[in-house]
């Protein structure tokens, strides 16, 4: 991962908040495109060409797969969790973040310390909702008009994509530091859901295609339930009928034998 995209920007905000002695209640991104889980390259082809994008790339943005991958990376790099499978993804604006992403009155969270995303005026920015580490910090945040408490939202309203990538290269070469790095055992996993009814004998076309979209689940839950990692879906053969929006399990497909599959087996042997 590189500076310039949402996961790295989220990690920067989380690190900053923690260094300031604050507890992270939630961290996430504003989604740039309206969410349509069943979007396909055929439906988005004209729009993609007008935007100068590959239709499969735009489809991956719209169907939420890109968001799931990004928030999985952010969670695994910060130790944050998810509140529910596939996150909440509410419609909310910047002034609503501290209230919506809370466990208190008007909030939607069951617990604190999670990643999520929001559809509203924040895009293409990122946010962290914090709880100050004491009365002085609370008073300071009120004085600086960050909010009214008890939670406060810190927002970075932009990420500069390729313009920031050289910062990652410089940090790696000059200081030997990564912008992001996961823990030894992942906390979350990108899982695979059926975009349409899949029939026995079908082959899955992968990210941004006609067949599947990504979700997010806790790594241990995904392992216990035998859920198919999204990264292994491309080229997999469907072994039994799977309904639209169904979560795909490993025993329902035969994955294509790729180098990525071999790497995954190594990862699973280590992450125990």
N, C-alpha and C positions, 0 to 999 in steps of 0.2 A: 504494500500500500504506500501511496505517496501523499505528501502535502498537496493541497489543491482540490481534493475531493472530500466529501462529507465525513467519512470515518476518521481521517486524520484530524480534521478540524474539530470533531467531537472530542477526540482524545485530548487535544490541546486544552479545550474548555474544562474537561473533567480534571485533568492534572492541575490546572490553574485553581479550580474551586477547592480541590483537596489541599493544595499548598496553602490556601487562605484559611484552612481550618474548617471548611464547610462540609456538610454531609450531602452527597449527591442523591437526590430523590429520583430524578429521571434525567436522561440525556437522549438527544435524538436529532432528527433532521426534519426540514420541511420538504414534502414531496412535490416535485416540480410539475407532475402531470396528474390529471384526474385518475383515480384508481379504477381499472376495469380488468378484473381477473381473467376474463375470457377474450381479451384483445388478441388479434392475430396479425401477422404480416400482411395478409390479404386485405384486412380491414383498414390497416394503417399505412398501406403502401404509398398512396398519393401524398398524404401528410408528411411521411418520412422524406420523400423526394423533395418536397417543398422546403423542408428543414435541412436538407443536405445530410440526412442520416441513412444508415442502413436500416431497412424496415424491421429486421430482427432486433436490432439494437433498440429502436424506438418501442417495439413491442415489449421488450424486457423492462423498459422503463415504466410503461403504462400498466402492465399486468402485475407490477409490484415485486418482481423477482429481484431486480437490482436493489431495491430498498431492503429486502430481506438479507441479501448478501452483505450489504454495507453495514446493517445494524448487527449482524452476526459478527463481523470483523470488529466493530466497535466494542461489542460486549466481551468478546474474547480477549481484547487488548486492555480492557479496563477492569475486568472482573465483575462487571455489572451483569444482571440477569434479565429475564423477560417476565412480565406480569402474567401474560396468557399466551397460548400458542398463536402465532402470527401477529402478536401485538394488538394494540387497540386502533391506532391510526385514526384519531378523531378529527373532525372538522373544527378548527379553532384558529384564532388569530393570536398574534404575539401577546397582546394584553391578557389573553386567557390562559396562557401556558402554566403559570404558577398555580392557578386554581384547578385546572383540568388535570394536570399531572400531580396529583396529591392523593393522600388517603383520607383527607378530611372532608368536610361538607362540600358538596359540589364536585369533588374529585372522583376519578374513575379507577384509581389504583387500589389493588388489594395489599400491595407491599411497596416499600421504597427500595431504591437501588436498581433501577431497571432502565432498559433502552426502549425507545418507541419512536413513532413518527407522527407527523401532523400534516393535515391538508388545510392550507390557509395562506395567509399573507407572508409567512416566514420564508417560504421557498424563494431563492435557493440557499437559505441559510441553515444554521444549526443552533441548538440550544442546550442549556443545562439548567434544570430546576434544582435549587439548593435550599438547604436548611442551615442557617448560620450557626456557628459553633459557640455562641454565648450572647449575653445581653449587649455587650459593646458592639459586636458585629451586627446584631439585629438593629440597634439604634443607628449605626453608620449607614446600613443599607436603606433604612427609612429616610434618613437625612439626605442621602444622595438621590432620593426619589427613584430607587430601583423597584420599589413596590411597597405594599402595606404589610407583608408577612402573613402567616408565619413562614411561607415559602416564597422564594424569589426566583425570577427567571433571568439568566444571563444569556444574551443572544449575540451571535456573530451572523450578520445578515448576508453573508456572501461566502463563496469559496471560489477561488480563481483558477481552477482546473490546471491546465498545462503551464500557466504562468508561475505556479508555485512549485512545480515538480523539481526544478533545479535546487530548491532548498533541501529536499530530501537527499539528493545526490551529494550536495555539499556537506550535509550533516554526516552522511555515511563515510565519505572520503576523508574529511578533515577531523571528525571527532569519533568515528567508529560507532555511531549511534543510529539505531533505527527509529523512524517516526512512529512505527507501531510494531508490536510483537505479541504473539499470544502466549498464554500460560502453557504449562506442560500438558495439561488436559483441558480441552476446549470446554467452555461452559454452555455454548449454544451450537446449534447445527441448522444448516439450511436443508429443509426437507422438500419432498416433491409431491405436488398435487396435480390431479388430472384436470386439464382445461376443458375436456369434452369426454364423452363416454368412450373409453378405450376398450377395444375388443381383443380377444386372444389372437395372437399372431401379428398385431400391430407393432411397429417400431417407433420408438419415441424420438422426436427430432431435436430435442434439447432446448436450451435457453432461447427465449424470444421466438418460439415456434408456434405450431398449431396444437401441440399435445399437452403441454404441462406448464405450470407456473410454480414459483418457489414460495415456501412458507418458512417459519422459524420455530424451533422447539428447543428445549433444554437438551443438551448432548446426552445426558444419562437417560432421559425419557426416550429419545430417539433410538438409542441403543437397545433399551429394554423392549421397546415395541417393534424393533426391527424395521425402522422406517428407512426408505431409500434416500441417501444423500443426493441433493440436486446435482452435484458435480459428477455423479455416475450415471445420470439418466440418459445422456445422449447415445443413441444407437442401441439402447436396451430393447429386448424383445419382450412383449407383454405375454404372460403365461396364463392369465385369467382375466375375465372381464372386470373393468374398474369403472365405477360411475363417475360422472362429472363432479369435480370438487372433492373426490375421495382422496385421502392420503395414501400414497403408494408405498407398499411394503417391499422389502427386498425379495421376499419369497414369491412375489407376484410378477417378477421380471427376471430375465437373464441379462445381466449387464454385458456390454461389449468389453472384450479383454483388451485393455489399453494400459499404457504406462501409468496413467492416473489411477487406475484401479489397483495396480501393484503398489503405488505409493500409499494409497489408502490402507491397504492391508498392513503395510509397515507401520503407519500411524496408529492403527488399531492395536497392533502388538505392543506399541510403546505406551499408549494412553490408557493404562490400566491402574 
